[in-house]
Amino acid sequence: MKPVVLMAPRLPKPLVERLSESYELLGPMETAEVERLPPGAERARALVTLGSLGASDALMAALPELGLILCYGTGFERVDTEAARARGIRVTNAGEANAEMVAEFAMGLTLAAARRIPEGDRHVRTGKWRGNAVERLPLVAGLLGRRMGIYGLGAIGKRVATRAAAFGMEIAYHNRRPAPDVPYAYHDSLESLARWSDVLMVTVRAAAGNRHSVNASILEALGPRGILVNVSRGLVIDEEALCEALEKETINAAALDVYEHEPHVPERLRALNNAVLTPHMGAFAEPSQVAQRKVVADNLAAFFGGGDLSSVVV
């Protein structure tokens, strides 16, 4: 009999076709709730999930044969890693598989907000453009010579840094501790980094300790010329504080690909012209999707074949 693999999300068709050759696939559940477990789930040896769906202790308890949780993507914020550790369940994610494409997208968001590209698009579409002078759009500072502060200089953050430097930006960062062998200035607090920055780029690991770390005081430190960009996880930003900061122009603009309660995006945020909003699509590019599918397939093969797992979280 083929080993049983449970799918919480709807996985890409090429991955499903590939896995079906070696495993009995159950799902998708479209969620990670115990109440949605399909018949036969108690036989599942592996679970594929998303960081946003996670895997609770209760779900693990309902899957007595479970030995591996694979997160399709880098996030694992809603996986109960302590419960997994206590139950002897391994947890993996996609590691650096999508880092290049997310970094690329992060710079796209930065440009969109800093150069007000969506606003220019609306200016043309609504017939407000009357010639070469764009009299109704304010002049912008651009990126050349400006400062980007990176909150979380990990796999994605380092790649964003090299791209931002190519635009002539000065780079600094904040981590829990200084990163070795990087040429960028280190700030020992997020508030210090925000006060220094023109663009505050959020690429920090999604973890409970980072919830709402970008709050009202950080946004105030970023200031009225500052731009906030988030390609990490929505939980890092206090969305109520962000809406107020954008409405009162405490900061200049924000560009977000992630939200605290996806797919819900607050109406206050959607109503703002100084917010660039995209639907968690930073990793949705062919190179990163191919790489993420390979990590899942390789880790399943390693788990069932007695090999070494990659991108291990627990």
PyMOL commands that set and color helices and strands:
alter all, ss='L'
color gray80, all
select helices_A, chain A and resi 13-20+34-36+41-43+57-61+81-87+99-114+117-125+155-166+190-196+208-210+216-222+234-236+239-247+267-270+286-305
alter helices_A, ss='H'
color red, helices_A
select strands_A, chain A and resi 4-7+24-26+46-49+68-71+90-92+147-151+170-174+185-186+199-202+227-230+253-256+275-277
alter strands_A, ss='S'
color yellow, strands_A
deselect
rebuild
show_as cartoon
